[in-house]
Amino acid sequence: MIAMETHFDSEFFVGNRQKLRTLFAGSAPIVITANGLLQRSGDVTYPFRQDSSFWYLTGIDEASIILVMDKGREYLILPERGRAQEALDSDIDIPALARRSGIDTILDYKSGWKQLETRLKRIKHIATLSAAPAYVDVYGMYSNPARATLITRLKEFTPEAQLLDLREHLTWMRTVKQDSELKVMQVAIDITTATLKEVKKKLHKFYFEFEIESAITEGFRRRGARGHAWEPMVASGQHAASPHYMTNGQKLEEKGFLIVDVGAEVSNYSADITRTYGLGTQTKRQRAIYNAVLEVQSFALNHLKPGITLRTYEEEVEQFMGEKLRELHLIKSISHENVRKYYPHGTSHFLGLDVHDVGDYDRPLEPNMVITVEPGIYILEEGIGVRIEDDILITAKGVKMLSSGLPRTLS
């Protein structure tokens, strides 16, 4: 398919390509690939999700297409299709690709690569997006091989060519959101907010975590979202003390906390909101932990403004979190190691086409950047976990909470 939503017209993608040309300022051809399909099992693939930077430049949600931008000319190369695809899959809607992307020249696989090969044999530089390692250790996951496959093929044509990496250029562009992007992100946030409000009203009717997940999925789709921006987290009781619990299969406890960390996806843009709700009656200790997280979030929000870097801000929040942890008698002295035992993740990340969007944490914050603010405390030995997360727009005067419509209360 081309896209489920129609929040952007071709002018958005045409403008992004022009900005990239201006920022790159080189004469080398730009060659960028879409994501490829990934095997789930047998001959079944995982649901397709486009490479965010490719989508940002084209608006196309089709796999394995190549974008070429060269000397003011631009064209798309369609993928080679096997016999099974030809027989079972629908044809690619070429006129729709052109309307969506604003690119009129769309070539089949053979003629497109022949045209590109002719050009590549006469140049010394090619601009593209570098590939991630096949296996990304820090996340424990395999990467989509599309970029690496493209680079291998480009090198076959011009082994001596130097590859110029465009990731920094696209990171710079994507970090500051355009008005059209902010409008779509607000739609995703509003859908998430409305759905969580609806779910909270009937928490007493749920018996299992997966029932809540199902209700959120239905609420997202009914309100116009494509679905979840990532695998949702619905964690009750002891599981709330694990920041990335995603099994969502436990029977809800009668007492304690329930963490719901979800975000709707609209036109590939993400919301990311977390609320901690009370199940039954909370103890004095549990309320103290919840209030401490709320205080840390308020501290963080008051320290965000244009001109500061997230790296410096993170250090300030960590120090304040240390004071709260000491007041809760969880640590005796404030140190990075002590604080991160109970607060193992960062306070903020960039938000946009990816839920953990591209961005430079040493770049001073500017108006129209969107970040999250999500402090949390996780105490495995007590079986308690609390996280509160909101989506924040950096403005000329400070910040605006885009998710302010969702109360930050336990009950």
N, C-alpha and C positions, 0 to 999 in steps of 0.2 A: 504494500500500500504506500501511498505518498505521505499522507498524514491524517490523523483522526480529527484534529482540530484545525481551525482556519484563523488563528489569532494573528498570523503574520502574512503579509503579502510579499511579492517578489522584491519589492523595493528594499526591504530589510536586508535580504541576502545579497542583493546587488551592492548595496551600500557597504556591507561588511567586507565583501571582496575588494572593493575600491580602497577601503581603509587599510586592508592588509597590503595591497600593492604600495600604497603611500608609505606605510611604516617599514616595509621591507626595503624599498628603494633600490633594489638590485635589478639586474637584467636577466638573471637566471630564470628559467621556466619554473613555475610552481606546480608540483604534482602531489596531490593529496588523495588518499583513499578512504572510502567508506569502510565501516566494519564489515566483517564477513560473518556468515552463519556459523554457529558452534554446535557440535554434536552433543546431544543430551544422552542418548543411548540408541543403539541400532541405527536406523535411518531417520530418527527423530531429532530435531534441533531444539535448542533453548529458544524461548521467545526472543525475537530480534530487538536489539536496542542499538540505535545508530551511534557512531562516534560523535561526541558532542561538538568537536571543532568542525568536522565535516558538515554536520547539520547546520551549524552557525553560519557556514559559508554558502550552503545550498538549499537548506530546508527539506532535503530529500531523506526519506526513511526507507530507502531501498538498499539492499546489501551489495557490496563488492563493486560499486561504481567508482570510477576514477575521475577526479576533477583536474583539469589542466588549465593553467592561466599562463599565457605566454605572449609577451609583447602586445598587450592590449587585446589579444584574442583569448577566447576561453571556450572550452568544449568539455563534454562528458563522454567517457568511454563506458559502454555497457559491459556487463560481465559475460563471460563465456558460460553457456548453459548446457548441462548434460542432458542426455535423452530423457531421464526420469523427470527433470524439471520441465523440459519442453512438453512432455506428455501430461503431467499432473498439475503444474503450477500455471497460474494465469499469466498472460503476456504482460510485460512491462508497458505501462501506459506512457509512451514517449511524449505525446502532447502535454500530458499532465506534469511530467518532469520539467518540461520547458516553461510552462506557466508558473510552476512553483518556484523554480530556481532563477528564472530570468535568463537562462542560457539557451540560446536557440540551436546551437550546433550540438547534436547528440549522435555519436557514431557507434556502430556495432563494434564488437570486440576486435575483430580482425582488422578492419580499416582504421579504427582508432589507434591501436597499438602500432600499426604501420606508420601512421602519421607522426606519432610521438617518437618512434624509433628513428625516423629520418632526422628529426630535430636533435635528439639526444646525441647522435654521433658527431655533431658539430660543436658541442659545448664542453666546458670544463667544470661547470657548477650546476647543481640541481637543488632547488629549495623544496623541502618536504617536512613532514613531522617525524621526528625520531621515534623509534619503536621502544617500548618498554621491554625489559628482559622477558624471556619466555615464561619464567617463573619468578614472581615478585615475592621475595622472601619475607619482607616486612608485613605483608598482608596474607601470606600463605595461599596465593592463588596464581593460576595461569592467566596470562594476558591474551587478548584477542590477537591472533597472528597476522592480521591484515596489513598492518604497517610494515612489519618485518618482511612479509612476502613481497610487498611492493618494492621495498629497498633492494631486496635480492634481485628482482627483475631489472630494476634500473641499473644496477651494477653489471648485469650481464650485457647490457647494451654499451655502457661506457664505464669499463672497469676503473679507469683513472679519474673519473669525475669526483669532485669533492661535493659532499652533501651538506647543505646549509639547513640548520634546524630552525623551524619556524615556531617552535613551542613558546618561546619567550614572547614573540610578537602576539600570538593569539591569547596568551595569558594576560598580557597587558590590555588587549582589547576587551576580553570577556569579563575582566574583573570589575570594570566600571559599566554598570548597566544602562542601557538606553531606556527611554520612557516606555516604549512598547514592551520591553522585557519586564519592566517593573509592573506594568499592568497585568501581564500574564502571571507573574509570580504572586501578585495580590489575589488573583483568581484562585490559584492553587492553595494559597494560605487560607482564604475565606472558605473554600470547600473543606479543608482540613478542620478549621475551627467549627464550622456548622456541624460537621459529622461528629466531632468529639463532644460537642454540647448535647447532641441527640443521644449519643451512647451513654454519656454520664447520667442522664435523666433516668435511664432504665438499667443502671448497673445491678440493681437488686434482682433483675430478671435473669441474669447470666449465672451459669454454674461452672463454666470452663473458660479458660483463656481463649481458646479457638473460637468460641461463640462471639467474643468481643471482636476478634480479628475479622470474622466473617461479616459482622455488622458494619465495621469500618469500611471494608472492601465494598459492600453494597452501597453504603452512603457516598463513597467517593464516586463510584460509577454512576449512581443515580443523579448526582449533581454535576456530571459532565467531565470528570477526570478520566484519564486513560486507565488509571489504577494507582498502585503504590509506586513511589519513587525509588523504593528499596524494600527489602523484606522487613515487614513491620515487627516491632517488639511489643509484646503484651506479657508482662511479667508480674506475677503476684508472689507474696510471701518471700520465702528464701531466694527465689529466682530473681527478685528485684535487686538483690545484692550483686548480681552479675551484670555489668554494664551492657554486654552484647548478647544476652540471652534471647534466642529467637525461635525456640521450639514451640512456644505458645500452646502447650498441650496439658498444662496442669489444671487440676480442679481448683477453683478460687477458694482461698482461705476465708474464714469468717472474720478474721481480724488482721490488721497489718496494712501494708501498702500495695498498691497496684501501679506499676509504671507502664504508661502507654507512650511509645515513641514512634510516631508515624508521620507521613507526609504524602499528600496527593501529588500526582504528576500531571501537568497540563502543558501540552505542546513541548514536551521534553523538559520543562522547567519544574523545579522541585520546591515543595514546602518541607519544613522540618520542625516539628513541634513535639515537645514532650510535656506530659503532665503526670503528676503523682497524685493518685486518688486514695482516699482512706476506705478500707473495707471494715465495716463495723466500727467499733470504738478504738481510738488510739490511746496509747499510754502517754504519760508525761514525757518519757524519754523519746518516743517516736515523734511527738509534736515538736520537741526541742530540736531534733535533727532536721525536720522539715523546715522549721523557721530559720535554722542556720543556713540552709541552702538558699532560701528566699532572700536572706540578708546578703549572701555572697552575690546573688544575681543582681540585686539592687546596687551593690557596690560596683559591679562590673559595668552596669548600664550608665552609672554616673561618671565613669572614667572614660567612656568612649566619646571620641570627637575627631574631627578631621585633623590630620597632622601627626597623630601618634601611630606607632606601629603595633601590630598585634603581638609581636614578640615582647616588647616592653610592657604592654598592657597585661600580658599573660603572667609576667613576673609579679606585677602588683596584685593581681587577683590571687595568685598562689600564696602570697604573704598573708592576705586577708583571710583566705580559707584556712591557713595555718592557725590564725588566731581563733577562728570558730572551732576548729578541731581540738585545740587546746582547752577551750571552754567546755567542750563536751567530754573532756578527759580521755580523748582518744590518743593524743600525743602529749609528750611533756615539753619537747622543744621543737621549734619550727625549722625544718630543713626540707629540701626538695624531696629527699627520700622518704621522710616521715609523712609529708603531706600527700605524696603520690601513692602511698599505701591505701589511702581511703578516697583519693580523688585521682584516679589513674588516667584521665583523659583531659584534653585541652578545654578551655572555656569557650572558645569561638573558632569557627571555621567559615570560609567563604561559602556562599550558597548561590546556586544558579542552575545551569544546565546539568550539573552534577550536584548531588546532595553535599558532597565534599568537593566544592568547585575549585577550579584553578585560582591561584592567587599567590602573591609574594608576601610572606609574613614580615618582611623587612621593609616593604613599601609603605610609606605613610598613608593612612586612610584618607579617602577622598569622598566627596558627595557622590551618591548613587552606587556606592558599594553596598552589598548586602551580606550580612554575616549572621551567624547564630550566637546566642549567649546561653550556655547550657551547663551551669555548675551542677555537681552531684556529689553525694556522699554515699559510700558503699561499705557496709560493715558486715563482712562475711560471718564473723564470730557471733554476731547478734541476729543475723538473718534479716538485716534492714537495708533497704536501698531507696534513695530519693534522688530524682533528677527533675529539674524544671528547665525547659528550653523554649526560647522565643526567637522569632526572626526579626532582624533589626536592619533598618535602612540608615546609612550614614547620610546626614544632611549638612548643609552649610553651617547650621547653628548647633548641631549635635547629633541626636539620633531620633528616629521615629520607630516605634514598635509596630510592625506590620501585623502582628498576631495579637494585638491588644484586646480584640474582641472575645478572647477566651480567658475567663477568670483563672487566677493562679491560687486557687483555694482547694483544700482537701476534700471538702464536701459541698 
